[in-house]
Amino acid sequence: MELMVTLAVAGVLLSIGVPSFREFQRNGRLTGAANDSLMVVLATRNEALRRQEPVSFCPSANPGGPSPTCVTSGAQGFISFADKNNNCQRDALEEVVASASIHSEVKWQNNTNCITFGSNGFRLVVAGQPTTTHAIFCDTRGNALRYPAGTDSWARGIEVLPTGRPAVSRQYAELTSWGAAANPVVCPP
């Protein structure tokens, strides 16, 4: 009898706990993707200040590989590198400063292929790239309100201003406004 009661209690606890744990994992992946990307942006800016030369940040298909490169599509994460010739493309002799990989279940979109920081920590103007950079990280829940009366979204976003200041956001209204900007960023399907 005691064993049956114990199994019943365990079954109830598991039926409550497993769905919550899945949400916890999904939220952790989104938060990790945004924070890891933010870390690479901050490392890029700090290295530009420390080295007193341009340092660039770009999406990469092989961010953890032995010789990562910048790509315009099919990115699996980001890299930061000392951009000696200031062309926003990592050449063989340019040192990788930092990198981050994005979990395969996290879908993301950004509105730039390159961010370059100058020796003063401000962003340098790169031809064809927006002055304010946005990146949004989503899963199957998209950019939706977490709670009907709340302000937080399931999605996470990073904004890098022309001054070089990066910030993470999860405010639904702010992330939604990025979709209506000149260089729109929305949750990928």
N, CA, C and O atoms as a DFTB+ gen file, in Angstrom:
756 C
 N C O
     1  1       0.828      -1.200       0.000
     2  2       0.000       0.000       0.000
     3  2       0.877       1.271       0.000
     4  3       0.612       2.219      -0.738
     5  1       1.920       1.266       0.841
     6  2       2.809       2.428       0.905
     7  2       3.506       2.661      -0.431
     8  3       3.689       3.803      -0.852
     9  1       3.890       1.586      -1.088
    10  2       4.538       1.697      -2.394
    11  2       3.595       2.319      -3.418
    12  3       4.027       3.140      -4.227
    13  1       2.332       1.949      -3.400
    14  2       1.350       2.503      -4.339
    15  2       1.145       3.998      -4.099
    16  3       1.025       4.764      -5.055
    17  1       1.105       4.417      -2.848
    18  2       0.954       5.838      -2.518
    19  2       2.195       6.605      -2.982
    20  3       2.088       7.691      -3.552
    21  1       3.365       6.030      -2.731
    22  2       4.616       6.678      -3.151
    23  2       4.669       6.819      -4.673
    24  3       5.053       7.876      -5.174
    25  1       4.298       5.794      -5.404
    26  2       4.289       5.857      -6.869
    27  2       3.262       6.870      -7.371
    28  3       3.515       7.569      -8.352
    29  1       2.118       6.956      -6.716
    30  2       1.098       7.936      -7.117
    31  2       1.598       9.358      -6.916
    32  3       1.410      10.211      -7.783
    33  1       2.233       9.619      -5.781
    34  2       2.784      10.949      -5.503
    35  2       3.886      11.273      -6.516
    36  3       3.941      12.384      -7.043
    37  1       4.755      10.306      -6.785
    38  2       5.827      10.519      -7.771
    39  2       5.245      10.811      -9.146
    40  3       5.760      11.669      -9.862
    41  1       4.185      10.115      -9.526
    42  2       3.547      10.353     -10.825
    43  2       2.966      11.740     -10.927
    44  3       3.087      12.385     -11.968
    45  1       2.338      12.215      -9.868
    46  2       1.774      13.579      -9.864
    47  2       2.893      14.605      -9.962
    48  3       2.793      15.555     -10.739
    49  1       3.954      14.428      -9.187
    50  2       5.068      15.378      -9.233
    51  2       5.726      15.417     -10.605
    52  3       6.062      16.496     -11.093
    53  1       5.914      14.273     -11.231
    54  2       6.504      14.233     -12.570
    55  2       5.587      14.883     -13.600
    56  3       6.066      15.584     -14.491
    57  1       4.292      14.666     -13.498
    58  2       3.370      15.271     -14.469
    59  2       3.353      16.785     -14.352
    60  3       3.064      17.474     -15.330
    61  1       3.651      17.309     -13.189
    62  2       3.730      18.766     -13.002
    63  2       5.115      19.276     -13.390
    64  3       5.238      20.327     -14.019
    65  1       6.156      18.534     -13.015
    66  2       7.528      19.008     -13.181
    67  2       8.095      18.924     -14.576
    68  3       8.854      19.810     -14.970
    69  1       7.764      17.901     -15.345
    70  2       8.366      17.715     -16.670
    71  2       8.036      18.866     -17.619
    72  3       8.957      19.390     -18.246
    73  1       6.774      19.292     -17.762
    74  2       6.510      20.439     -18.648
    75  2       7.236      21.711     -18.207
    76  3       7.723      22.472     -19.043
    77  1       7.307      21.937     -16.916
    78  2       8.019      23.119     -16.421
    79  2       9.505      23.029     -16.740
    80  3      10.130      24.039     -17.063
    81  1      10.069      21.849     -16.655
    82  2      11.486      21.678     -16.952
    83  2      11.760      21.930     -18.432
    84  3      12.796      22.499     -18.775
    85  1      10.858      21.519     -19.304
    86  2      11.027      21.777     -20.740
    87  2      11.033      23.281     -21.023
    88  3      11.851      23.768     -21.803
    89  1      10.118      24.009     -20.388
    90  2      10.100      25.468     -20.560
    91  2      11.387      26.083     -20.026
    92  3      11.930      27.015     -20.618
    93  1      11.865      25.562     -18.914
    94  2      13.110      26.036     -18.318
    95  2      14.267      25.837     -19.303
    96  3      15.092      26.735     -19.466
    97  1      14.339      24.682     -19.957
    98  2      15.388      24.421     -20.940
    99  2      15.289      25.378     -22.125
   100  3      16.298      25.937     -22.554
   101  1      14.098      25.569     -22.649
   102  2      13.919      26.462     -23.801
   103  2      14.313      27.892     -23.450
   104  3      14.992      28.557     -24.231
   105  1      13.896      28.364     -22.289
   106  2      14.266      29.707     -21.857
   107  2      15.775      29.824     -21.666
   108  3      16.372      30.848     -21.998
   109  1      16.387      28.771     -21.130
   110  2      17.835      28.772     -20.939
   111  2      18.592      28.856     -22.252
   112  3      19.613      29.539     -22.338
   113  1      18.100      28.167     -23.276
   114  2      18.749      28.231     -24.594
   115  2      18.681      29.646     -25.169
   116  3      19.673      30.154     -25.693
   117  1      17.512      30.280     -25.072
   118  2      17.363      31.642     -25.601
   119  2      18.237      32.628     -24.831
   120  3      18.924      33.460     -25.424
   121  1      18.204      32.527     -23.519
   122  2      19.019      33.420     -22.701
   123  2      20.499      33.187     -22.976
   124  3      21.266      34.144     -23.079
   125  1      20.905      31.934     -23.095
   126  2      22.295      31.619     -23.394
   127  2      22.741      32.177     -24.730
   128  3      23.836      32.730     -24.837
   129  1      21.901      32.039     -25.755
   130  2      22.246      32.557     -27.086
   131  2      22.433      34.069     -27.049
   132  3      23.410      34.591     -27.585
   133  1      21.500      34.768     -26.419
   134  2      21.594      36.233     -26.356
   135  2      22.801      36.664     -25.521
   136  3      23.542      37.559     -25.926
   137  1      23.004      36.045     -24.374
   138  2      24.120      36.433     -23.510
   139  2      25.473      36.083     -24.122
   140  3      26.421      36.859     -23.997
   141  1      25.579      34.931     -24.780
   142  2      26.841      34.573     -25.437
   143  2      27.161      35.553     -26.566
   144  3      28.310      35.959     -26.738
   145  1      26.142      35.928     -27.327
   146  2      26.354      36.894     -28.409
   147  2      26.748      38.257     -27.844
   148  3      27.634      38.927     -28.375
   149  1      26.087      38.656     -26.772
   150  2      26.430      39.919     -26.112
   151  2      27.876      39.887     -25.624
   152  3      28.596      40.878     -25.747
   153  1      28.302      38.754     -25.073
   154  2      29.671      38.614     -24.595
   155  2      30.673      38.817     -25.739
   156  3      31.707      39.458     -25.551
   157  1      30.368      38.274     -26.919
   158  2      31.282      38.425     -28.054
   159  2      31.314      39.888     -28.517
   160  3      32.379      40.399     -28.863
   161  1      30.168      40.559     -28.526
   162  2      30.143      41.987     -28.897
   163  2      30.974      42.798     -27.903
   164  3      31.770      43.646     -28.305
   165  1      30.792      42.542     -26.615
   166  2      31.571      43.265     -25.600
   167  2      33.060      42.971     -25.728
   168  3      33.881      43.876     -25.580
   169  1      33.417      41.727     -25.998
   170  2      34.828      41.376     -26.186
   171  2      35.398      42.093     -27.403
   172  3      36.550      42.528     -27.387
   173  1      34.599      42.218     -28.452
   174  2      35.036      42.922     -29.661
   175  2      35.351      44.377     -29.337
   176  3      36.409      44.893     -29.698
   177  1      34.427      45.024     -28.656
   178  2      34.609      46.440     -28.300
   179  2      35.808      46.622     -27.368
   180  3      36.616      47.530     -27.563
   181  1      35.919      45.763     -26.363
   182  2      37.030      45.878     -25.415
   183  2      38.376      45.654     -26.093
   184  3      39.349      46.338     -25.776
   185  1      38.442      44.710     -27.017
   186  2      39.691      44.459     -27.727
   187  2      40.076      45.635     -28.620
   188  3      41.258      45.949     -28.757
   189  1      39.091      46.282     -29.223
   190  2      39.394      47.464     -30.041
   191  2      39.998      48.570     -29.175
   192  3      40.935      49.253     -29.589
   193  1      39.456      48.737     -27.979
   194  2      40.008      49.738     -27.056
   195  2      41.410      49.341     -26.594
   196  3      42.315      50.174     -26.552
   197  1      41.581      48.082     -26.254
   198  2      42.864      47.606     -25.742
   199  2      43.955      47.640     -26.806
   200  3      45.075      48.072     -26.534
   201  1      43.635      47.188     -28.012
   202  2      44.623      47.095     -29.090
   203  2      44.833      48.426     -29.815
   204  3      45.857      48.632     -30.468
   205  1      43.851      49.329     -29.692
   206  2      43.880      50.602     -30.408
   207  2      43.933      50.384     -31.920
   208  3      44.686      51.041     -32.639
   209  1      43.100      49.427     -32.382
   210  2      42.957      49.140     -33.799
   211  2      41.565      48.554     -34.031
   212  3      40.917      48.124     -33.077
   213  1      41.095      48.527     -35.277
   214  2      39.757      47.981     -35.549
   215  2      39.648      46.495     -35.191
   216  3      40.544      45.700     -35.476
   217  1      38.540      46.152     -34.567
   218  2      38.203      44.762     -34.264
   219  2      36.766      44.567     -34.731
   220  3      35.899      45.392     -34.442
   221  1      36.512      43.478     -35.454
   222  2      35.201      43.243     -36.070
   223  2      34.493      42.031     -35.479
   224  3      35.112      41.135     -34.905
   225  1      33.186      42.037     -35.639
   226  2      32.273      40.995     -35.168
   227  2      31.414      40.597     -36.358
   228  3      30.876      41.464     -37.046
   229  1      31.275      39.280     -36.616
   230  2      30.458      38.844     -37.745
   231  2      29.858      37.470     -37.496
   232  3      30.363      36.716     -36.663
   233  1      28.771      37.129     -38.216
   234  2      28.225      35.770     -38.145
   235  2      29.196      34.797     -38.814
   236  3      29.882      35.146     -39.775
   237  1      29.242      33.568     -38.285
   238  2      30.163      32.569     -38.816
   239  2      29.488      31.203     -38.878
   240  3      28.698      30.849     -38.002
   241  1      29.806      30.443     -39.917
   242  2      29.270      29.091     -40.054
   243  2      30.050      28.100     -39.190
   244  3      29.549      27.019     -38.881
   245  1      31.273      28.463     -38.802
   246  2      32.120      27.572     -38.006
   247  2      32.812      28.345     -36.880
   248  3      34.041      28.414     -36.850
   249  1      32.030      28.937     -35.940
   250  2      32.646      29.806     -34.935
   251  2      33.631      29.110     -34.010
   252  3      34.549      29.758     -33.508
   253  1      33.476      27.826     -33.771
   254  2      34.394      27.114     -32.891
   255  2      35.478      26.358     -33.625
   256  3      36.281      25.666     -32.999
   257  1      35.518      26.477     -34.943
   258  2      36.483      25.747     -35.751
   259  2      37.876      26.320     -35.664
   260  3      38.082      27.373     -35.061
   261  1      38.846      25.629     -36.267
   262  2      40.234      26.088     -36.211
   263  2      40.492      27.347     -37.036
   264  3      41.412      28.106     -36.733
   265  1      39.689      27.574     -38.074
   266  2      39.877      28.753     -38.912
   267  2      38.511      29.335     -39.301
   268  3      38.102      29.235     -40.458
   269  1      37.810      29.940     -38.341
   270  2      36.467      30.444     -38.626
   271  2      36.479      31.621     -39.592
   272  3      37.426      32.406     -39.630
   273  1      35.409      31.724     -40.368
   274  2      35.273      32.807     -41.339
   275  2      33.906      33.463     -41.193
   276  3      33.007      32.911     -40.559
   277  1      33.757      34.635     -41.779
   278  2      32.485      35.355     -41.784
   279  2      31.615      34.848     -42.929
   280  3      32.121      34.519     -44.002
   281  1      30.302      34.786     -42.697
   282  2      29.358      34.370     -43.728
   283  2      28.148      35.297     -43.711
   284  3      27.894      35.991     -42.726
   285  1      27.404      35.296     -44.818
   286  2      26.183      36.078     -44.887
   287  2      24.942      35.219     -44.691
   288  3      23.857      35.750     -44.452
   289  1      25.085      33.897     -44.788
   290  2      23.962      32.990     -44.526
   291  2      24.505      31.665     -43.995
   292  3      25.667      31.324     -44.213
   293  1      23.658      30.938     -43.304
   294  2      24.055      29.651     -42.756
   295  2      24.929      29.745     -41.521
   296  3      25.675      28.815     -41.213
   297  1      24.844      30.864     -40.809
   298  2      25.679      31.056     -39.629
   299  2      25.222      30.181     -38.474
   300  3      24.027      29.970     -38.270
   301  1      26.182      29.680     -37.730
   302  2      25.930      28.873     -36.537
   303  2      26.332      29.609     -35.260
   304  3      26.231      29.067     -34.159
   305  1      26.789      30.852     -35.422
   306  2      27.231      31.643     -34.276
   307  2      27.958      32.887     -34.751
   308  3      27.719      33.378     -35.855
   309  1      28.854      33.396     -33.902
   310  2      29.547      34.651     -34.182
   311  2      31.026      34.526     -33.845
   312  3      31.424      33.719     -33.004
   313  1      31.831      35.343     -34.519
   314  2      33.246      35.454     -34.168
   315  2      33.614      36.930     -34.061
   316  3      32.948      37.802     -34.617
   317  1      34.680      37.176     -33.339
   318  2      35.261      38.499     -33.196
   319  2      36.732      38.360     -33.544
   320  3      37.386      37.414     -33.106
   321  1      37.253      39.286     -34.319
   322  2      38.646      39.149     -34.763
   323  2      39.292      40.506     -34.960
   324  3      38.611      41.493     -35.237
   325  1      40.619      40.554     -34.816
   326  2      41.394      41.767     -35.059
   327  2      41.414      41.985     -36.563
   328  3      42.041      41.225     -37.302
   329  1      40.730      43.021     -37.008
   330  2      40.538      43.275     -38.442
   331  2      41.590      44.272     -38.929
   332  3      41.304      45.457     -39.100
   333  1      42.796      43.785     -39.147
   334  2      43.932      44.649     -39.486
   335  2      43.681      45.499     -40.733
   336  3      44.070      46.666     -40.770
   337  1      43.033      44.923     -41.760
   338  2      42.801      45.681     -42.996
   339  2      41.406      46.310     -43.037
   340  3      41.032      46.915     -44.041
   341  1      40.635      46.172     -41.954
   342  2      39.338      46.835     -41.804
   343  2      38.381      46.551     -42.969
   344  3      37.739      47.461     -43.492
   345  1      38.297      45.260     -43.370
   346  2      37.414      44.908     -44.481
   347  2      36.237      44.030     -44.061
   348  3      35.472      43.570     -44.909
   349  1      36.091      43.800     -42.775
   350  2      34.982      43.002     -42.226
   351  2      34.994      41.552     -42.704
   352  3      33.954      40.893     -42.695
   353  1      36.127      41.060     -43.112
   354  2      36.293      39.657     -43.472
   355  2      37.544      39.156     -42.773
   356  3      38.607      39.769     -42.865
   357  1      37.409      38.029     -42.069
   358  2      38.568      37.496     -41.370
   359  2      39.511      36.826     -42.357
   360  3      39.149      35.872     -43.045
   361  1      40.713      37.345     -42.408
   362  2      41.759      36.766     -43.239
   363  2      42.571      35.775     -42.398
   364  3      42.467      35.771     -41.171
   365  1      43.362      34.954     -43.042
   366  2      44.070      33.855     -42.373
   367  2      44.945      34.320     -41.212
   368  3      45.051      33.608     -40.213
   369  1      45.561      35.466     -41.309
   370  2      46.485      35.918     -40.265
   371  2      45.818      36.790     -39.201
   372  3      46.491      37.227     -38.267
   373  1      44.540      37.051     -39.316
   374  2      43.850      37.899     -38.340
   375  2      43.376      37.042     -37.164
   376  3      42.664      36.053     -37.340
   377  1      43.785      37.443     -35.975
   378  2      43.544      36.669     -34.754
   379  2      42.075      36.703     -34.325
   380  3      41.450      37.764     -34.299
   381  1      41.537      35.534     -33.991
   382  2      40.181      35.449     -33.433
   383  2      40.263      35.815     -31.960
   384  3      41.071      35.260     -31.215
   385  1      39.421      36.755     -31.548
   386  2      39.408      37.248     -30.178
   387  2      38.404      36.465     -29.327
   388  3      38.703      36.095     -28.192
   389  1      37.217      36.218     -29.878
   390  2      36.161      35.515     -29.142
   391  2      35.211      34.867     -30.145
   392  3      35.163      35.247     -31.315
   393  1      34.461      33.888     -29.664
   394  2      33.466      33.240     -30.522
   395  2      32.344      32.690     -29.658
   396  3      32.517      32.466     -28.460
   397  1      31.193      32.475     -30.283
   398  2      30.043      31.875     -29.603
   399  2      29.238      31.082     -30.614
   400  3      29.027      31.527     -31.742
   401  1      28.789      29.905     -30.204
   402  2      27.924      29.085     -31.040
   403  2      26.496      29.204     -30.528
   404  3      26.269      29.373     -29.330
   405  1      25.539      29.116     -31.439
   406  2      24.121      29.214     -31.093
   407  2      23.516      27.816     -31.172
   408  3      23.748      27.094     -32.141
   409  1      22.744      27.432     -30.160
   410  2      22.095      26.124     -30.123
   411  2      21.216      25.944     -31.359
   412  3      20.579      26.895     -31.812
   413  1      21.180      24.736     -31.901
   414  2      20.446      24.478     -33.143
   415  2      18.941      24.695     -33.018
   416  3      18.279      24.910     -34.034
   417  1      18.378      24.646     -31.820
   418  2      16.938      24.875     -31.655
   419  2      16.585      26.353     -31.551
   420  3      15.406      26.708     -31.540
   421  1      17.581      27.207     -31.475
   422  2      17.351      28.651     -31.423
   423  2      17.446      29.207     -32.837
   424  3      18.465      29.050     -33.509
   425  1      16.389      29.849     -33.274
   426  2      16.371      30.514     -34.584
   427  2      16.693      31.984     -34.347
   428  3      16.243      32.573     -33.364
   429  1      17.456      32.562     -35.231
   430  2      17.802      33.964     -35.032
   431  2      17.950      34.678     -36.361
   432  3      18.143      34.069     -37.414
   433  1      17.852      35.997     -36.267
   434  2      18.018      36.855     -37.435
   435  2      18.676      38.147     -36.968
   436  3      18.385      38.642     -35.879
   437  1      19.557      38.685     -37.789
   438  2      20.157      39.984     -37.495
   439  2      20.122      40.839     -38.748
   440  3      19.863      40.334     -39.841
   441  1      20.379      42.123     -38.599
   442  2      20.281      43.031     -39.737
   443  2      21.645      43.524     -40.223
   444  3      21.728      44.552     -40.895
   445  1      22.699      42.806     -39.891
   446  2      24.023      43.212     -40.346
   447  2      24.903      41.983     -40.556
   448  3      24.671      40.925     -39.972
   449  1      25.900      42.145     -41.389
   450  2      26.881      41.086     -41.594
   451  2      28.196      41.402     -40.909
   452  3      29.109      40.577     -40.891
   453  1      28.292      42.616     -40.338
   454  2      29.545      43.001     -39.713
   455  2      29.351      44.213     -38.811
   456  3      28.632      45.152     -39.153
   457  1      30.002      44.173     -37.661
   458  2      30.115      45.341     -36.783
   459  2      31.600      45.529     -36.546
   460  3      32.297      44.582     -36.181
   461  1      32.091      46.740     -36.751
   462  2      33.493      47.032     -36.490
   463  2      33.582      48.147     -35.467
   464  3      32.915      49.174     -35.590
   465  1      34.409      47.935     -34.456
   466  2      34.654      48.949     -33.434
   467  2      36.019      49.561     -33.656
   468  3      36.985      48.861     -33.959
   469  1      36.094      50.888     -33.503
   470  2      37.355      51.594     -33.644
   471  2      38.088      51.677     -32.326
   472  3      37.623      51.154     -31.314
   473  1      39.230      52.330     -32.336
   474  2      40.088      52.422     -31.153
   475  2      39.462      53.216     -30.017
   476  3      39.939      53.148     -28.885
   477  1      38.394      53.973     -30.301
   478  2      37.708      54.731     -29.254
   479  2      36.498      53.978     -28.682
   480  3      35.816      54.499     -27.799
   481  1      36.219      52.751     -29.175
   482  2      35.095      51.955     -28.690
   483  2      33.789      52.219     -29.415
   484  3      32.802      51.520     -29.188
   485  1      33.771      53.225     -30.288
   486  2      32.571      53.507     -31.073
   487  2      32.557      52.626     -32.311
   488  3      33.596      52.154     -32.772
   489  1      31.362      52.418     -32.836
   490  2      31.254      51.651     -34.078
   491  2      31.791      52.465     -35.231
   492  3      31.574      53.675     -35.308
   493  1      32.488      51.802     -36.121
   494  2      32.935      52.438     -37.354
   495  2      31.846      52.236     -38.405
   496  3      31.144      51.225     -38.400
   497  1      31.717      53.194     -39.291
   498  2      30.740      53.080     -40.368
   499  2      31.254      52.056     -41.368
   500  3      32.372      52.167     -41.873
   501  1      30.426      51.062     -41.645
   502  2      30.752      50.034     -42.621
   503  2      29.754      50.181     -43.760
   504  3      28.544      50.171     -43.533
   505  1      30.253      50.317     -44.978
   506  2      29.388      50.536     -46.138
   507  2      28.315      49.448     -46.230
   508  3      28.613      48.257     -46.146
   509  1      27.075      49.877     -46.402
   510  2      25.969      48.951     -46.587
   511  2      25.419      48.341     -45.308
   512  3      24.484      47.543     -45.369
   513  1      25.972      48.694     -44.150
   514  2      25.514      48.143     -42.877
   515  2      24.768      49.226     -42.093
   516  3      25.141      50.398     -42.152
   517  1      23.712      48.841     -41.356
   518  2      22.959      49.826     -40.575
   519  2      23.786      50.376     -39.416
   520  3      24.704      49.717     -38.927
   521  1      23.449      51.595     -38.980
   522  2      24.187      52.192     -37.866
   523  2      23.791      51.584     -36.526
   524  3      24.612      51.513     -35.612
   525  1      22.547      51.147     -36.402
   526  2      22.107      50.445     -35.194
   527  2      21.840      48.992     -35.567
   528  3      21.074      48.705     -36.487
   529  1      22.473      48.095     -34.850
   530  2      22.352      46.672     -35.152
   531  2      21.349      46.014     -34.218
   532  3      21.330      46.281     -33.016
   533  1      20.517      45.150     -34.787
   534  2      19.579      44.353     -34.005
   535  2      19.763      42.883     -34.357
   536  3      20.008      42.532     -35.511
   537  1      19.641      42.036     -33.349
   538  2      19.596      40.588     -33.540
   539  2      18.510      40.056     -32.624
   540  3      18.397      40.482     -31.474
   541  1      17.708      39.123     -33.132
   542  2      16.628      38.548     -32.331
   543  2      16.787      37.037     -32.303
   544  3      17.085      36.412     -33.321
   545  1      16.582      36.456     -31.118
   546  2      16.725      35.022     -30.890
   547  2      15.379      34.470     -30.460
   548  3      14.783      34.956     -29.499
   549  1      14.891      33.443     -31.176
   550  2      13.552      32.909     -30.933
   551  2      13.572      31.392     -30.972
   552  3      14.545      30.779     -31.409
   553  1      12.484      30.800     -30.508
   554  2      12.232      29.381     -30.709
   555  2      10.825      29.265     -31.280
   556  3      10.330      30.222     -31.875
   557  1      10.180      28.137     -31.119
   558  2       8.850      27.938     -31.717
   559  2       7.800      28.879     -31.138
   560  3       6.739      29.047     -31.740
   561  1       8.059      29.490     -30.003
   562  2       7.098      30.419     -29.393
   563  2       7.137      31.797     -30.040
   564  3       6.201      32.578     -29.869
   565  1       8.198      32.116     -30.781
   566  2       8.319      33.386     -31.482
   567  2       8.405      34.570     -30.536
   568  3       8.742      34.426     -29.361
   569  1       8.093      35.744     -31.072
   570  2       8.068      36.969     -30.272
   571  2       6.635      37.173     -29.794
   572  3       5.882      37.961     -30.366
   573  1       6.276      36.460     -28.753
   574  2       4.928      36.552     -28.195
   575  2       5.041      36.921     -26.725
   576  3       6.059      36.655     -26.086
   577  1       3.998      37.530     -26.197
   578  2       3.978      37.871     -24.781
   579  2       4.026      36.603     -23.930
   580  3       3.345      35.619     -24.220
   581  1       4.833      36.643     -22.884
   582  2       4.895      35.501     -21.959
   583  2       3.596      35.348     -21.194
   584  3       3.128      34.230     -20.974
   585  1       3.009      36.466     -20.787
   586  2       1.749      36.477     -20.043
   587  2       0.853      37.540     -20.670
   588  3       1.353      38.586     -21.083
   589  1      -0.447      37.304     -20.751
   590  2      -1.347      38.246     -21.430
   591  2      -1.252      39.695     -20.934
   592  3      -1.350      40.622     -21.738
   593  1      -1.068      39.902     -19.653
   594  2      -1.011      41.275     -19.131
   595  2       0.427      41.756     -18.932
   596  3       0.643      42.831     -18.373
   597  1       1.408      40.976     -19.381
   598  2       2.808      41.315     -19.145
   599  2       3.422      42.146     -20.258
   600  3       2.743      42.540     -21.207
   601  1       4.720      42.408     -20.129
   602  2       5.461      43.170     -21.138
   603  2       6.619      42.372     -21.717
   604  3       7.211      42.786     -22.714
   605  1       6.956      41.226     -21.107
   606  2       8.084      40.412     -21.555
   607  2       7.689      39.478     -22.701
   608  3       6.569      38.970     -22.757
   609  1       8.635      39.271     -23.604
   610  2       8.465      38.354     -24.725
   611  2       9.201      37.061     -24.420
   612  3      10.087      37.027     -23.566
   613  1       8.831      35.996     -25.124
   614  2       9.609      34.761     -25.057
   615  2      10.952      34.971     -25.738
   616  3      11.950      34.379     -25.326
   617  1      10.995      35.805     -26.774
   618  2      12.216      36.040     -27.553
   619  2      13.198      36.919     -26.780
   620  3      12.835      37.579     -25.805
   621  1      14.435      36.909     -27.236
   622  2      15.470      37.788     -26.686
   623  2      16.056      38.571     -27.850
   624  3      16.095      38.080     -28.978
   625  1      16.511      39.788     -27.577
   626  2      17.105      40.602     -28.622
   627  2      18.349      41.318     -28.134
   628  3      18.502      41.578     -26.941
   629  1      19.232      41.632     -29.060
   630  2      20.424      42.430     -28.763
   631  2      20.402      43.649     -29.675
   632  3      20.135      43.547     -30.872
   633  1      20.687      44.795     -29.087
   634  2      20.787      46.043     -29.844
   635  2      22.171      46.627     -29.597
   636  3      22.611      46.735     -28.452
   637  1      22.862      47.007     -30.683
   638  2      24.166      47.660     -30.571
   639  2      24.018      49.044     -31.207
   640  3      23.798      49.167     -32.412
   641  1      24.141      50.074     -30.381
   642  2      23.977      51.452     -30.819
   643  2      25.239      51.968     -31.524
   644  3      26.298      51.353     -31.406
   645  1      25.143      53.088     -32.256
   646  2      26.332      53.647     -32.911
   647  2      27.457      53.998     -31.937
   648  3      28.625      54.027     -32.323
   649  1      27.109      54.264     -30.677
   650  2      28.143      54.549     -29.675
   651  2      28.894      53.298     -29.263
   652  3      29.898      53.384     -28.555
   653  1      28.419      52.128     -29.698
   654  2      29.063      50.871     -29.364
   655  2      28.445      50.171     -28.184
   656  3      28.841      49.053     -27.854
   657  1      27.486      50.798     -27.539
   658  2      26.864      50.207     -26.345
   659  2      25.896      49.101     -26.738
   660  3      24.913      49.364     -27.430
   661  1      26.159      47.852     -26.303
   662  2      25.218      46.761     -26.574
   663  2      24.314      46.513     -25.371
   664  3      24.694      46.784     -24.232
   665  1      23.117      45.995     -25.633
   666  2      22.183      45.665     -24.556
   667  2      21.268      44.532     -25.004
   668  3      20.938      44.412     -26.184
   669  1      20.865      43.705     -24.049
   670  2      19.903      42.627     -24.298
   671  2      18.532      43.119     -23.879
   672  3      18.389      43.811     -22.871
   673  1      17.522      42.754     -24.664
   674  2      16.143      43.123     -24.336
   675  2      15.239      41.917     -24.480
   676  3      15.486      41.035     -25.303
   677  1      14.187      41.886     -23.670
   678  2      13.127      40.915     -23.861
   679  2      11.768      41.595     -23.785
   680  3      10.751      40.942     -23.548
   681  1      11.756      42.903     -23.986
   682  2      10.520      43.670     -23.989
   683  2       9.780      43.464     -25.308
   684  3      10.320      43.737     -26.380
   685  1       8.560      42.987     -25.221
   686  2       7.757      42.659     -26.402
   687  2       7.619      43.856     -27.343
   688  3       7.832      43.719     -28.548
   689  1       7.269      45.018     -26.812
   690  2       7.054      46.200     -27.652
   691  2       8.332      46.603     -28.385
   692  3       8.286      46.962     -29.561
   693  1       9.458      46.545     -27.701
   694  2      10.728      46.918     -28.327
   695  2      11.103      45.933     -29.433
   696  3      11.478      46.347     -30.530
   697  1      11.005      44.636     -29.151
   698  2      11.345      43.628     -30.151
   699  2      10.405      43.701     -31.350
   700  3      10.834      43.487     -32.484
   701  1       9.139      43.998     -31.117
   702  2       8.173      44.148     -32.205
   703  2       8.523      45.351     -33.079
   704  3       8.392      45.289     -34.302
   705  1       8.966      46.448     -32.456
   706  2       9.313      47.651     -33.226
   707  2      10.491      47.410     -34.163
   708  3      10.604      48.083     -35.187
   709  1      11.364      46.472     -33.839
   710  2      12.497      46.164     -34.712
   711  2      12.029      45.593     -36.043
   712  3      12.739      45.707     -37.042
   713  1      10.861      44.988     -36.078
   714  2      10.317      44.441     -37.317
   715  2       9.806      45.518     -38.261
   716  3       9.637      45.269     -39.455
   717  1       9.556      46.719     -37.733
   718  2       9.060      47.818     -38.550
   719  2      10.158      48.829     -38.867
   720  3       9.884      49.856     -39.487
   721  1      11.381      48.559     -38.459
   722  2      12.500      49.496     -38.685
   723  2      12.941      49.450     -40.148
   724  3      12.471      48.620     -40.926
   725  1      13.854      50.358     -40.506
   726  2      14.361      50.426     -41.885
   727  2      15.046      49.121     -42.280
   728  3      14.920      48.681     -43.423
   729  1      15.760      48.505     -41.363
   730  2      16.398      47.200     -41.584
   731  2      15.731      46.221     -40.637
   732  3      16.257      45.956     -39.556
   733  1      14.567      45.670     -41.024
   734  2      13.755      44.884     -40.088
   735  2      14.397      43.588     -39.628
   736  3      15.134      42.930     -40.363
   737  1      14.087      43.243     -38.378
   738  2      14.508      41.986     -37.776
   739  2      13.286      41.383     -37.101
   740  3      12.675      42.012     -36.237
   741  1      12.931      40.168     -37.492
   742  2      11.780      39.466     -36.919
   743  2      12.179      38.025     -36.617
   744  3      13.186      37.528     -37.122
   745  1      11.381      37.368     -35.792
   746  2      11.626      35.949     -35.509
   747  2      11.476      35.134     -36.787
   748  3      10.449      35.218     -37.459
   749  1      12.489      34.350     -37.125
   750  2      12.382      33.494     -38.309
   751  2      11.309      32.415     -38.092
   752  3      11.065      31.998     -36.960
   753  1      10.679      31.974     -39.171
   754  2       9.653      30.917     -39.027
   755  2      10.260      29.579     -38.626
   756  3       9.537      28.597     -38.465
